[in-house]
Amino acid sequence: MRYNRSVGKSLKAILICLLVPACAGAQDYAGKFYTAGPSTGTFFALTYDDGPGATTPALLDLLASSGAKATFFISGRPSGKNLSALQRACAEGHLAANHTLSHKNYFKLAVDPDKDKILAAELEPTGKAIEKACGYRPRIMRMPNGYSRDWVRKVARAEGYALVNWTYGSDWTKLSDEEMTAGYLKALKPGAILLFHDGGGKVRQRTLRLTRAVLAEAAKRGLEPVTLDRLLNIGDIGDTIPISSGK
Ligand SMILES: [Zn+2]
């Protein structure tokens, strides 16, 4: 059923593209770089990096309690509890995106003549792991440390990824809890892409506290947390890419 729906959607997209040349842009996200979505409307995005980790199940509970949808930038090749958390995130309507296999330091790697091959090789296994767990190839990636240069965009384009950084994030800094919360709430606007972290060995209470504060404020202001594909209008990823036949 899913496959038929995809085919129907694809045919519709092709027909519309024949009639409306500008629609080509909607498919043309590979290699594009985003730090925010449209500032009109009511959508914004919650994004979580470096997971799944010990925080992810509690975070999924929290998101479920408010109906919020988020994007998870997956690092590594999740297994065990982390794989279960990834499968659960996808089953509950969140989006999985690629944050590379081993979170290398690209500021240092920038001088390596094989850097583009290294990056492609870092994207591939995590992309495959997401495909296996969630049933679609991820179409969005975020570089470790938000590193962005022209060569990265070229690799992203070749590998079929949009690059997405963030509008605001501070949960890894030395700011006080109050300053951090104030920073996130100030940045909470239509189109904002907020960055948090859910990876690491222990539950990141700070991530949960900040998410709770943002969700409460968003509800007050009528803002809706949506997945990045929806915020950036780069296609309904889960529906338009048929599940691979296991190749
Ligand atoms: Zn990271």
py3Dmol code that shows the C-alpha trace and the ligand (Angstrom):
import py3Dmol

protein = """\
ATOM      1  CA  MET A   1       0.000   0.000   0.000  1.00  0.00           C
ATOM      2  CA  ARG A   2       2.812   2.255   0.917  1.00  0.00           C
ATOM      3  CA  TYR A   3       4.509   1.528  -2.400  1.00  0.00           C
ATOM      4  CA  ASN A   4       1.367   2.251  -4.421  1.00  0.00           C
ATOM      5  CA  ARG A   5       0.892   5.487  -2.585  1.00  0.00           C
ATOM      6  CA  SER A   6       4.490   6.439  -3.431  1.00  0.00           C
ATOM      7  CA  VAL A   7       4.022   5.666  -7.073  1.00  0.00           C
ATOM      8  CA  GLY A   8       0.836   7.720  -7.156  1.00  0.00           C
ATOM      9  CA  LYS A   9       2.558  10.614  -5.476  1.00  0.00           C
ATOM     10  CA  SER A  10       5.564  10.410  -7.806  1.00  0.00           C
ATOM     11  CA  LEU A  11       3.358  10.427 -10.894  1.00  0.00           C
ATOM     12  CA  LYS A  12       1.489  13.390  -9.529  1.00  0.00           C
ATOM     13  CA  ALA A  13       4.782  15.177  -8.820  1.00  0.00           C
ATOM     14  CA  ILE A  14       6.051  14.515 -12.355  1.00  0.00           C
ATOM     15  CA  LEU A  15       2.808  15.812 -13.891  1.00  0.00           C
ATOM     16  CA  ILE A  16       2.911  18.940 -11.769  1.00  0.00           C
ATOM     17  CA  CYS A  17       6.588  19.472 -12.655  1.00  0.00           C
ATOM     18  CA  LEU A  18       5.775  19.273 -16.362  1.00  0.00           C
ATOM     19  CA  LEU A  19       3.232  22.028 -15.893  1.00  0.00           C
ATOM     20  CA  VAL A  20       5.054  24.174 -13.352  1.00  0.00           C
ATOM     21  CA  PRO A  21       8.796  24.550 -14.016  1.00  0.00           C
ATOM     22  CA  ALA A  22       9.432  26.163 -10.629  1.00  0.00           C
ATOM     23  CA  CYS A  23       8.473  22.941  -8.890  1.00  0.00           C
ATOM     24  CA  ALA A  24      11.851  21.474  -9.830  1.00  0.00           C
ATOM     25  CA  GLY A  25      13.200  23.403  -6.828  1.00  0.00           C
ATOM     26  CA  ALA A  26      11.135  21.282  -4.471  1.00  0.00           C
ATOM     27  CA  GLN A  27      13.146  18.196  -5.495  1.00  0.00           C
ATOM     28  CA  ASP A  28      16.398  20.050  -5.649  1.00  0.00           C
ATOM     29  CA  TYR A  29      17.416  20.050  -2.014  1.00  0.00           C
ATOM     30  CA  ALA A  30      20.614  17.997  -2.400  1.00  0.00           C
ATOM     31  CA  GLY A  31      23.625  20.165  -1.610  1.00  0.00           C
ATOM     32  CA  LYS A  32      21.493  23.023  -0.277  1.00  0.00           C
ATOM     33  CA  PHE A  33      22.404  24.484   3.095  1.00  0.00           C
ATOM     34  CA  TYR A  34      19.790  25.614   5.616  1.00  0.00           C
ATOM     35  CA  THR A  35      19.934  27.224   9.044  1.00  0.00           C
ATOM     36  CA  ALA A  36      16.254  28.169   9.269  1.00  0.00           C
ATOM     37  CA  GLY A  37      12.895  27.550   7.652  1.00  0.00           C
ATOM     38  CA  PRO A  38      10.324  30.090   6.450  1.00  0.00           C
ATOM     39  CA  SER A  39       9.705  32.840   8.992  1.00  0.00           C
ATOM     40  CA  THR A  40       6.056  32.981   7.990  1.00  0.00           C
ATOM     41  CA  GLY A  41       3.568  30.507   9.411  1.00  0.00           C
ATOM     42  CA  THR A  42       3.693  28.650  12.708  1.00  0.00           C
ATOM     43  CA  PHE A  43       6.254  25.872  12.175  1.00  0.00           C
ATOM     44  CA  PHE A  44       9.612  25.489  13.876  1.00  0.00           C
ATOM     45  CA  ALA A  45      11.929  22.498  14.399  1.00  0.00           C
ATOM     46  CA  LEU A  46      13.359  20.687  17.384  1.00  0.00           C
ATOM     47  CA  THR A  47      16.546  18.838  16.414  1.00  0.00           C
ATOM     48  CA  TYR A  48      18.614  16.434  18.531  1.00  0.00           C
ATOM     49  CA  ASP A  49      22.209  15.501  17.723  1.00  0.00           C
ATOM     50  CA  ASP A  50      24.627  12.678  18.543  1.00  0.00           C
ATOM     51  CA  GLY A  51      22.021  10.105  19.594  1.00  0.00           C
ATOM     52  CA  PRO A  52      20.273   7.867  20.067  1.00  0.00           C
ATOM     53  CA  GLY A  53      21.496   7.719  23.648  1.00  0.00           C
ATOM     54  CA  ALA A  54      20.372   7.284  27.220  1.00  0.00           C
ATOM     55  CA  THR A  55      18.224  10.430  26.991  1.00  0.00           C
ATOM     56  CA  THR A  56      16.290   9.404  23.892  1.00  0.00           C
ATOM     57  CA  PRO A  57      13.531   7.224  25.443  1.00  0.00           C
ATOM     58  CA  ALA A  58      12.625   9.889  28.047  1.00  0.00           C
ATOM     59  CA  LEU A  59      12.724  12.517  25.328  1.00  0.00           C
ATOM     60  CA  LEU A  60      10.386  10.462  23.129  1.00  0.00           C
ATOM     61  CA  ASP A  61       7.979  10.183  26.075  1.00  0.00           C
ATOM     62  CA  LEU A  62       8.099  13.946  26.512  1.00  0.00           C
ATOM     63  CA  LEU A  63       7.538  14.646  22.806  1.00  0.00           C
ATOM     64  CA  ALA A  64       4.674  12.141  22.679  1.00  0.00           C
ATOM     65  CA  SER A  65       2.952  13.829  25.621  1.00  0.00           C
ATOM     66  CA  SER A  66       2.610  17.037  23.598  1.00  0.00           C
ATOM     67  CA  GLY A  67       2.305  15.566  20.097  1.00  0.00           C
ATOM     68  CA  ALA A  68       5.520  17.334  19.038  1.00  0.00           C
ATOM     69  CA  LYS A  69       7.536  15.963  16.113  1.00  0.00           C
ATOM     70  CA  ALA A  70      11.321  16.284  16.067  1.00  0.00           C
ATOM     71  CA  THR A  71      14.342  15.433  13.929  1.00  0.00           C
ATOM     72  CA  PHE A  72      17.087  13.165  15.241  1.00  0.00           C
ATOM     73  CA  PHE A  73      20.578  13.528  13.776  1.00  0.00           C
ATOM     74  CA  ILE A  74      21.844  10.007  14.214  1.00  0.00           C
ATOM     75  CA  SER A  75      25.488   9.317  14.887  1.00  0.00           C
ATOM     76  CA  GLY A  76      27.163   5.950  14.409  1.00  0.00           C
ATOM     77  CA  ARG A  77      25.471   2.676  13.691  1.00  0.00           C
ATOM     78  CA  PRO A  78      22.903   2.277  16.496  1.00  0.00           C
ATOM     79  CA  SER A  79      22.497  -1.139  18.103  1.00  0.00           C
ATOM     80  CA  GLY A  80      20.751  -2.615  21.146  1.00  0.00           C
ATOM     81  CA  LYS A  81      18.783  -0.059  23.166  1.00  0.00           C
ATOM     82  CA  ASN A  82      19.855   2.751  20.855  1.00  0.00           C
ATOM     83  CA  LEU A  83      18.542   0.912  17.820  1.00  0.00           C
ATOM     84  CA  SER A  84      15.223   0.351  19.615  1.00  0.00           C
ATOM     85  CA  ALA A  85      15.090   4.078  20.403  1.00  0.00           C
ATOM     86  CA  LEU A  86      15.724   4.931  16.745  1.00  0.00           C
ATOM     87  CA  GLN A  87      13.032   2.518  15.562  1.00  0.00           C
ATOM     88  CA  ARG A  88      10.624   3.954  18.099  1.00  0.00           C
ATOM     89  CA  ALA A  89      11.414   7.538  17.065  1.00  0.00           C
ATOM     90  CA  CYS A  90      10.635   6.723  13.438  1.00  0.00           C
ATOM     91  CA  ALA A  91       7.518   4.731  14.293  1.00  0.00           C
ATOM     92  CA  GLU A  92       6.235   7.722  16.270  1.00  0.00           C
ATOM     93  CA  GLY A  93       6.584  10.111  13.336  1.00  0.00           C
ATOM     94  CA  HIS A  94       9.921  11.737  14.069  1.00  0.00           C
ATOM     95  CA  LEU A  95      12.494  12.115  11.317  1.00  0.00           C
ATOM     96  CA  ALA A  96      15.914  10.468  11.301  1.00  0.00           C
ATOM     97  CA  ALA A  97      18.783  12.347   9.656  1.00  0.00           C
ATOM     98  CA  ASN A  98      22.483  11.600   9.188  1.00  0.00           C
ATOM     99  CA  HIS A  99      25.153  12.965  11.556  1.00  0.00           C
ATOM    100  CA  THR A 100      27.937  10.642  10.254  1.00  0.00           C
ATOM    101  CA  LEU A 101      29.463   7.462  11.566  1.00  0.00           C
ATOM    102  CA  SER A 102      32.205   8.664  13.890  1.00  0.00           C
ATOM    103  CA  HIS A 103      31.810  12.440  14.327  1.00  0.00           C
ATOM    104  CA  LYS A 104      35.232  13.325  12.944  1.00  0.00           C
ATOM    105  CA  ASN A 105      36.811  16.740  13.286  1.00  0.00           C
ATOM    106  CA  TYR A 106      36.518  18.239   9.802  1.00  0.00           C
ATOM    107  CA  PHE A 107      38.322  21.415  10.789  1.00  0.00           C
ATOM    108  CA  LYS A 108      41.403  19.187  11.067  1.00  0.00           C
ATOM    109  CA  LEU A 109      40.492  16.975   8.111  1.00  0.00           C
ATOM    110  CA  ALA A 110      40.092  19.980   5.822  1.00  0.00           C
ATOM    111  CA  VAL A 111      43.718  19.640   4.658  1.00  0.00           C
ATOM    112  CA  ASP A 112      43.346  15.946   3.795  1.00  0.00           C
ATOM    113  CA  PRO A 113      43.291  15.433   0.008  1.00  0.00           C
ATOM    114  CA  ASP A 114      40.843  12.543   0.510  1.00  0.00           C
ATOM    115  CA  LYS A 115      38.456  14.510   2.706  1.00  0.00           C
ATOM    116  CA  ASP A 116      35.504  14.183   0.348  1.00  0.00           C
ATOM    117  CA  LYS A 117      35.919  10.417   0.145  1.00  0.00           C
ATOM    118  CA  ILE A 118      36.279  10.228   3.914  1.00  0.00           C
ATOM    119  CA  LEU A 119      33.046  12.169   4.399  1.00  0.00           C
ATOM    120  CA  ALA A 120      31.137  10.048   1.865  1.00  0.00           C
ATOM    121  CA  ALA A 121      32.373   6.920   3.647  1.00  0.00           C
ATOM    122  CA  GLU A 122      31.224   8.393   6.983  1.00  0.00           C
ATOM    123  CA  LEU A 123      27.729   9.075   5.649  1.00  0.00           C
ATOM    124  CA  GLU A 124      27.151   5.700   4.059  1.00  0.00           C
ATOM    125  CA  PRO A 125      26.971   3.325   7.076  1.00  0.00           C
ATOM    126  CA  THR A 126      24.804   5.656   9.165  1.00  0.00           C
ATOM    127  CA  GLY A 127      22.529   6.224   6.192  1.00  0.00           C
ATOM    128  CA  LYS A 128      22.194   2.468   5.742  1.00  0.00           C
ATOM    129  CA  ALA A 129      21.492   1.967   9.456  1.00  0.00           C
ATOM    130  CA  ILE A 130      18.709   4.569   9.288  1.00  0.00           C
ATOM    131  CA  GLU A 131      17.279   2.956   6.175  1.00  0.00           C
ATOM    132  CA  LYS A 132      17.188  -0.416   7.901  1.00  0.00           C
ATOM    133  CA  ALA A 133      15.629   0.947  11.093  1.00  0.00           C
ATOM    134  CA  CYS A 134      13.196   3.462   9.591  1.00  0.00           C
ATOM    135  CA  GLY A 135      12.491   2.240   6.065  1.00  0.00           C
ATOM    136  CA  TYR A 136      13.794   5.244   4.137  1.00  0.00           C
ATOM    137  CA  ARG A 137      17.112   6.682   3.111  1.00  0.00           C
ATOM    138  CA  PRO A 138      17.795   9.863   5.064  1.00  0.00           C
ATOM    139  CA  ARG A 139      17.792  12.999   2.924  1.00  0.00           C
ATOM    140  CA  ILE A 140      19.072  15.443   5.521  1.00  0.00           C
ATOM    141  CA  MET A 141      22.508  15.569   7.103  1.00  0.00           C
ATOM    142  CA  ARG A 142      24.280  17.758   9.627  1.00  0.00           C
ATOM    143  CA  MET A 143      28.047  17.910   9.843  1.00  0.00           C
ATOM    144  CA  PRO A 144      29.842  17.282  13.136  1.00  0.00           C
ATOM    145  CA  ASN A 145      30.324  20.680  14.812  1.00  0.00           C
ATOM    146  CA  GLY A 146      28.238  22.264  12.064  1.00  0.00           C
ATOM    147  CA  TYR A 147      31.307  22.389   9.811  1.00  0.00           C
ATOM    148  CA  SER A 148      30.345  23.860   6.452  1.00  0.00           C
ATOM    149  CA  ARG A 149      32.480  24.566   3.397  1.00  0.00           C
ATOM    150  CA  ASP A 150      31.924  24.388  -0.353  1.00  0.00           C
ATOM    151  CA  TRP A 151      33.523  20.945  -0.590  1.00  0.00           C
ATOM    152  CA  VAL A 152      31.048  19.626   1.994  1.00  0.00           C
ATOM    153  CA  ARG A 153      28.135  20.935  -0.072  1.00  0.00           C
ATOM    154  CA  LYS A 154      29.525  19.162  -3.121  1.00  0.00           C
ATOM    155  CA  VAL A 155      29.688  15.856  -1.243  1.00  0.00           C
ATOM    156  CA  ALA A 156      26.188  16.430   0.126  1.00  0.00           C
ATOM    157  CA  ARG A 157      24.880  17.045  -3.391  1.00  0.00           C
ATOM    158  CA  ALA A 158      26.590  13.922  -4.755  1.00  0.00           C
ATOM    159  CA  GLU A 159      25.223  11.803  -1.902  1.00  0.00           C
ATOM    160  CA  GLY A 160      21.717  13.267  -2.134  1.00  0.00           C
ATOM    161  CA  TYR A 161      21.589  15.194   1.143  1.00  0.00           C
ATOM    162  CA  ALA A 162      20.403  18.622   2.196  1.00  0.00           C
ATOM    163  CA  LEU A 163      22.719  20.150   4.819  1.00  0.00           C
ATOM    164  CA  VAL A 164      20.967  21.567   7.851  1.00  0.00           C
ATOM    165  CA  ASN A 165      22.591  23.522  10.669  1.00  0.00           C
ATOM    166  CA  TRP A 166      20.648  25.494  13.252  1.00  0.00           C
ATOM    167  CA  THR A 167      19.255  28.863  14.202  1.00  0.00           C
ATOM    168  CA  TYR A 168      20.102  28.522  17.878  1.00  0.00           C
ATOM    169  CA  GLY A 169      21.597  26.017  20.286  1.00  0.00           C
ATOM    170  CA  SER A 170      23.592  26.331  23.508  1.00  0.00           C
ATOM    171  CA  ASP A 171      23.141  23.132  25.507  1.00  0.00           C
ATOM    172  CA  TRP A 172      26.855  22.285  25.214  1.00  0.00           C
ATOM    173  CA  THR A 173      28.091  25.680  26.447  1.00  0.00           C
ATOM    174  CA  LYS A 174      28.930  26.974  29.915  1.00  0.00           C
ATOM    175  CA  LEU A 175      25.866  29.212  30.118  1.00  0.00           C
ATOM    176  CA  SER A 176      23.778  28.880  33.275  1.00  0.00           C
ATOM    177  CA  ASP A 177      20.479  26.997  33.061  1.00  0.00           C
ATOM    178  CA  GLU A 178      18.589  30.298  33.221  1.00  0.00           C
ATOM    179  CA  GLU A 179      20.639  31.875  30.449  1.00  0.00           C
ATOM    180  CA  MET A 180      20.270  28.786  28.308  1.00  0.00           C
ATOM    181  CA  THR A 181      16.520  28.600  28.732  1.00  0.00           C
ATOM    182  CA  ALA A 182      16.227  32.316  27.982  1.00  0.00           C
ATOM    183  CA  GLY A 183      18.322  31.826  24.829  1.00  0.00           C
ATOM    184  CA  TYR A 184      16.108  29.028  23.514  1.00  0.00           C
ATOM    185  CA  LEU A 185      12.892  30.883  24.288  1.00  0.00           C
ATOM    186  CA  LYS A 186      14.195  34.041  22.621  1.00  0.00           C
ATOM    187  CA  ALA A 187      15.122  32.042  19.518  1.00  0.00           C
ATOM    188  CA  LEU A 188      11.728  30.337  19.393  1.00  0.00           C
ATOM    189  CA  LYS A 189      10.132  31.872  16.309  1.00  0.00           C
ATOM    190  CA  PRO A 190       8.481  30.622  13.132  1.00  0.00           C
ATOM    191  CA  GLY A 191      11.181  28.954  11.017  1.00  0.00           C
ATOM    192  CA  ALA A 192      13.624  28.461  13.899  1.00  0.00           C
ATOM    193  CA  ILE A 193      15.725  25.311  13.973  1.00  0.00           C
ATOM    194  CA  LEU A 194      16.691  24.617  17.575  1.00  0.00           C
ATOM    195  CA  LEU A 195      19.615  22.333  18.371  1.00  0.00           C
ATOM    196  CA  PHE A 196      19.880  20.076  21.426  1.00  0.00           C
ATOM    197  CA  HIS A 197      21.815  16.851  22.168  1.00  0.00           C
ATOM    198  CA  ASP A 198      20.409  13.474  23.181  1.00  0.00           C
ATOM    199  CA  GLY A 199      23.581  11.370  22.850  1.00  0.00           C
ATOM    200  CA  GLY A 200      26.032  10.402  25.559  1.00  0.00           C
ATOM    201  CA  GLY A 201      26.172   7.859  28.354  1.00  0.00           C
ATOM    202  CA  LYS A 202      23.762   9.338  30.867  1.00  0.00           C
ATOM    203  CA  VAL A 203      20.373  10.976  30.651  1.00  0.00           C
ATOM    204  CA  ARG A 204      20.813  14.612  29.785  1.00  0.00           C
ATOM    205  CA  GLN A 205      18.371  16.206  32.187  1.00  0.00           C
ATOM    206  CA  ARG A 206      19.200  19.582  30.691  1.00  0.00           C
ATOM    207  CA  THR A 207      17.941  18.481  27.261  1.00  0.00           C
ATOM    208  CA  LEU A 208      14.675  17.363  28.834  1.00  0.00           C
ATOM    209  CA  ARG A 209      14.292  20.582  30.852  1.00  0.00           C
ATOM    210  CA  LEU A 210      15.003  22.805  27.862  1.00  0.00           C
ATOM    211  CA  THR A 211      12.669  20.826  25.601  1.00  0.00           C
ATOM    212  CA  ARG A 212       9.909  21.042  28.194  1.00  0.00           C
ATOM    213  CA  ALA A 213      10.369  24.827  28.476  1.00  0.00           C
ATOM    214  CA  VAL A 214      10.333  25.274  24.683  1.00  0.00           C
ATOM    215  CA  LEU A 215       7.240  23.092  24.251  1.00  0.00           C
ATOM    216  CA  ALA A 216       5.333  25.016  26.936  1.00  0.00           C
ATOM    217  CA  GLU A 217       6.213  28.355  25.367  1.00  0.00           C
ATOM    218  CA  ALA A 218       5.417  27.096  21.853  1.00  0.00           C
ATOM    219  CA  ALA A 219       1.975  25.968  22.987  1.00  0.00           C
ATOM    220  CA  LYS A 220       1.329  29.404  24.508  1.00  0.00           C
ATOM    221  CA  ARG A 221       2.320  31.134  21.272  1.00  0.00           C
ATOM    222  CA  GLY A 222       0.582  28.726  18.908  1.00  0.00           C
ATOM    223  CA  LEU A 223       3.841  27.490  17.339  1.00  0.00           C
ATOM    224  CA  GLU A 224       4.036  23.914  16.090  1.00  0.00           C
ATOM    225  CA  PRO A 225       7.179  21.741  16.247  1.00  0.00           C
ATOM    226  CA  VAL A 226       7.482  19.783  12.989  1.00  0.00           C
ATOM    227  CA  THR A 227      10.111  17.567  11.370  1.00  0.00           C
ATOM    228  CA  LEU A 228      12.732  19.272   9.194  1.00  0.00           C
ATOM    229  CA  ASP A 229      11.459  17.848   5.909  1.00  0.00           C
ATOM    230  CA  ARG A 230       8.141  19.515   6.657  1.00  0.00           C
ATOM    231  CA  LEU A 231       9.645  22.786   7.885  1.00  0.00           C
ATOM    232  CA  LEU A 232      11.912  23.058   4.851  1.00  0.00           C
ATOM    233  CA  ASN A 233       9.373  21.615   2.445  1.00  0.00           C
ATOM    234  CA  ILE A 234      11.820  19.148   0.978  1.00  0.00           C
ATOM    235  CA  GLY A 235       9.420  16.310   0.440  1.00  0.00           C
ATOM    236  CA  ASP A 236       7.630  13.802   2.553  1.00  0.00           C
ATOM    237  CA  ILE A 237      10.709  11.653   2.928  1.00  0.00           C
ATOM    238  CA  GLY A 238       9.148   8.534   4.394  1.00  0.00           C
ATOM    239  CA  ASP A 239       6.473   8.360   1.718  1.00  0.00           C
ATOM    240  CA  THR A 240       8.303   9.334  -1.425  1.00  0.00           C
ATOM    241  CA  ILE A 241      11.250   6.978  -1.109  1.00  0.00           C
ATOM    242  CA  PRO A 242      10.095   3.361  -1.325  1.00  0.00           C
ATOM    243  CA  ILE A 243      11.598   0.989   1.187  1.00  0.00           C
ATOM    244  CA  SER A 244      14.610  -0.646  -0.449  1.00  0.00           C
ATOM    245  CA  SER A 245      14.489  -4.300  -1.290  1.00  0.00           C
ATOM    246  CA  GLY A 246      17.406  -4.952   1.036  1.00  0.00           C
ATOM    247  CA  LYS A 247      20.232  -4.381  -1.435  1.00  0.00           C
TER     248      LYS A 247
END
"""
ligand_1 = """\
1
ZN
Zn 27.366 16.284 16.910
"""
view = py3Dmol.view(width=600, height=400)
view.addModel(protein, "pdb")
view.setStyle({"model": 0}, {"cartoon": {"style": "trace"}})
view.addModel(ligand_1, "xyz")
view.setStyle({"model": 1}, {"stick": {}})
view.zoomTo()
view.show()
